[in-house]
Amino acid sequence: MAEDLNNFELARLIGARALQLSLGAPPLVKPEPALTFIEVAKIEFENGAVPLSVLRG
């Protein structure tokens, strides 16, 4: 999935997921306590666990 995303789309997905995490959404991977929301969102993306998608029109 990462191959067909441009840098802007990738940043939007990671940022949106990090915002969800900061507002109390449960992480979909087992994070270490010292990680930031952005780092957790990146790990989720790398594992294919981000519950977001990009729609192009």
Steps between C-alpha positions, in 0.01 A plus 500: 500500500783740577629479143200675351479783757677829443668689784199723564260208528737314730538805725122548506437139601766499772382840631134402503572175683728676751217746570260212560747341742550829685124529544477158664465248218650164597826413326477209255854383578672441833698826548788558737421755774757756382367535143319810379164485323672564168743213554214266590311610186811429288532151652132435431549611139806278455300202632200578279275569800397861427119506467506782244515512122561755227221571251599671178243664283 
